[in-house]
Amino acid sequence: MSPSDIIWRITERLAELQALCDESIQQLHPKKNLDLISSIEECERLCRTQLNIMNRVAKRY
């Protein structure tokens, strides 16, 4: 497997996880599940950060 293949696979998985976070937040009650929503939003931010890292490294390969 080449570096670009690995980068692509990781990027795809992170994008899927980010989409899952977004979908999950939409299905929760905004007041009853505020703490869970906050946690999921933090995970989504981490996914975004990881995607940014992978996009930067993809430019080198």
N, C-alpha and C positions, 0 to 999 in steps of 0.2 A: 504494500500500500504506500502511496506517495504522501508527502506532507499535505498537499492540497486536498487529497481525499479525506485525510483525518480531520483537517480543519473543517471541511464541508460537513462531515458527519457530526462533529461536535456542535457546529453552528446550527444544524437542523434540529438536533435534540434540544438545544437551549431555546430555540424559537418555539418548539412544541411545548416546552415547559412554561414559557412565558405566556403562550396562548391559553394553556390550562389554568394558569393563575388568573388571567383576565376573565375567563369563563366562570371560574369558581366564585370570584367576587360578585359577579352579576347574579348568581343564584342564591346569595346569602342576604339575610335581612340586615339592612344598614345599621339599625340600632341594637338589635339583639345579638348580632355577631360582630360587633365593632372590634373586639380584640383579635378575632380570627382574621377579619378583613385586614387589619393593620399588619398582622404577621405575613399574610399572603402578599400584601403590597410590598413589604420589605423583601420577600423572596423574589418578587417580580423585578424590583430594582437591582437585586444581585444578578439576576439573569441578564438584564440590560447591560450591566457592567461587564459581565462575562462575554456577551455578544460583541460589545465594543472592543474588548481585548482580542477576540478571535478575528474580528474584521481588520484590526490593525496588523495582526500577524499575517493575515491572508495576503496583504499587500506585498509582503516580502517573498511569498511563495506563489 
